[in-house]
């Protein structure tokens, strides 16, 4: 009993430090999951969510009997695979480039700049994307395309542009978080590996392939 009490006292500061993170996780990630009950309800707005009658699996039967069920499922899977792979590749590339910067102040500026979109609301980011791609007043249609002698493009009206828009916007917003994790991993690599590689005549790409990428594999698996 005494040993247990001593262990509790020993780890109490760590538990207290962990408490804000656990509370954030509970409030931000787990409490909203109560909304899952909507999938099993026949929602009546006048009665509210909890007072609405239960529908069982009727909503799922309606969804999967529709002709759009396969398209919705396919798009969800493919977009998420694209988001994961593109964010990972871009995040690793940017992390390696930032770690190659020798100026400490500039390195901090680059890290802050890449993280800034991650801290923005998705609503704000969507307005920025709209300001770039708007058919009438967008920066791309009114400034960039005329310089290239290309006619204005209806970015939002044509389905073929949406995969690129969604993937690029998601990458712009989410890549900063993973990038910082990769930077932290790269900083932890023993510098003697790089010194030995230079003595052996390895160029920068060989050092990246044989030192950086193997060191990042555990984090890449966790991120994936």
N, C-alpha and C positions, 0 to 999 in steps of 0.2 A: 504493500500500500504506500509506504514511504517513497519507494522508488518511482511509483506512478505519479505521486504528488510532485516529486522533484522534477520529473520529466515534463509535467504540465507547466510548472513554473519556468522551466528552462525554455520551453517552446512558446510560452504565452506571448512574448513580443512578436514572434513570427505569425502567430494566429491573428493578432490584432492588426498587423500589417496586411495580412491576407484578406481581412474582413471587408474593406471597401471594394476590392475586386470581386469578391463573392456576391456582395450586395448588387453591384452593377450587373454581374452576370445573371443574377436572379431576376432583376427588374427588367433588363433589356432583352434577355434571351428566353427566359422561361415563362414569365407571367403572360407575355403576348401569345404563348402557345395555347392558352385557354380558348382563343378564337377558333381553334380547330373544330369545336363543337358545331360551328356554323355548317360544316360539311354534312352533318347528320340532322340538320334542322330544316323545316319548311318555314323560312323566315317570314314573319309578319311584323312589319315595322311598328304597327300600332301596339302590339303586345311586347315588343322587345325581344332580345335574343333568348334569354332564359325562359320566358313564358311562351315562346313559339312552340308549336307541336313538333315532336320528333318525326323525322322522315326515314329513319333507318338508312339503308343503302340506296334509296331511290335516286338521290342526286348523282351517285356514281353510275347507276344504271343509265340515267339520262345522258350523262357525259359520254360514256363509252359506247353507247348505241348511236351517237351522232357521227356524222362523216368527218368532223373536225378532230375527233379524239386522237387519231394517229398523228395528224399534223402537229397538234399541241404537244404530244409526248415527244415526237421526234425533235421538234424545235427546242424544247426544254433541255433534252439531253445534249444535243449538238452545241447549243449555245453555251451550256455550262462547261463542256469539254473545251471549247474554244477559249472561253474566259480563263480557265485554269492554265491551259498551255501557253497562251499569249502572255498572260500576266507573269507567269513563271519565267519565260524566256526573256521578256523585256526587263523584268525586275533583276534577274541575274546580270544581264548585260549592263544595266545602269549602275548596279552595285559595284561591278568590277571597274567601270569607268570612273566612278567617284573615288574608289579606293586608290586609283592611280594618280589622283590629284595630290600634289605635294603641298600646296598652300592650305593650311588648316582652316583659315577663315573662309576661303572659297568652298572648301569641302562642306562646311557647316551650312553655307548658303544654298548649295546644291541639294543637300539633304532636306532642308526646310522647304525648298521649292518643290521637290518631288513628293513631299508628304502633304503639302497644302491642299490639293484636290481631295485627298482622303478625308480631311477634316471638314470639307464642305458638305452641306446638305445636297442630296440628289436633286432636289428641286432647283437649287441655285445652279448646279452643274448643267441641268437640262436647259435652263434659260441661256446659259453661256453657249451651249451647243446650238440652240435655236438662233442666237445672235450671229453665229458663224454661218449657219446653213439656211437661214430664212430665204425663201425664193425672192422676196421683194427687197428686203433691207439687209440681207445677210452679207457679212464681210467677204465670204468666198465668191458669191455671185457678183457682187458690186465692185470688188477690188482685184481679187486674184485672177479669176477667169478672164476678165477683159484684157489683162496684161498678156495672157496666153492666147488671146483671140479665140476663146471658146464661148459659145452661147451659154446663157444662164441655165442651170439645171434645177429641176424640181426635185430636190433631195427627199422631201417628206412624202411626196405623192407617188413615187415609184418604188415598188417593193424591192427591186434588185439592189438598192443602195442601203437598205436597212441592216442587213448583216454586218456590213462594214461600219456603219454608224454605231450600232450597239456594241460591237467588239472594241472599237477604238475608244468610245466613251467610257465603257467599263474599265478598260485598261488604264485610261487617264486617271480615273478616280481611285482605282484599287491598287495600282502597282506600287504606290509609295510605301504602304504598310509592309508588304513582302520585301521590298527593296531594303528597308532599314534592318530587317531580320538578316538578310543576306550580308549586308555590310558588317553587322555585328559578328557574324560567323567568319567573314574574311579577315577582320581585324585580329581575331583570335588565332590565326594560323601562325605557326612558328616562323619568324623571319629567316631562320637558318636554311629553310627549304628553298627560299628564293635565292639566297646567296649561293647555295650549292648548285642550283639550276643555272645561274649566271656563269659560274665557274666552268660548268659543263658546256657552255655555249648555247643554252636554250634561249630562243627569242620570246617575246611577250606572249605570242599565241600558244607556244608550247608550254609556257609556265601556267597559262590559264587552263589549258586542257589537262595537264598532268598534276597540277597542284590545287588550283582554285576549285575546279569542278568536282574532283574527288572529295575535297573538304566540305563542299556544300551538299553532297548527296543526302546525308541524314536530314538536313533541313528541307531539302527539296521533297523528300518523301513525306515529311510531316505537313508541309504546305499543300502538297497534292491531295 
